[in-house]
Amino acid sequence: MPSGLDQRLAPAASPRSAAAPRRRTRVLALPEVRWALASLVLFLLALPVYLAGGPSWLWGTLFAATYITGGWDPRWEGLKALGTRPWTWIC
């Protein structure tokens, strides 16, 4: 016995919806993904230098850059949100 959940509804017949493909957002078009990818690349550069006993100024700089790029977008959005909010919580 077929269930109501198994039956698919036929889409409304529309000439535009049949011809136009469904648009999807490209992953790298999102700034959050680009910042996370940059952070990952920097981490993958810093880790072998650290494990191989490389100079501390090099791996330290790379790890700091990883930290900064990984948190850049959330930090920027948080600062923008603080700028638009009233400061009533201070009192």
ZIGIKA-V376141 format. One record per helix or strand of 2 or more residues. SS is the DSSP state (helix for helix, strand for strand). FROM is the first residue (numbers start at 1). TO is the last residue. If there is no record, write none. Layout:
BEGIN
SS FROM TO
SS FROM TO
END
This chain:
BEGIN
helix 15 19
helix 27 29
helix 31 51
helix 56 84
END
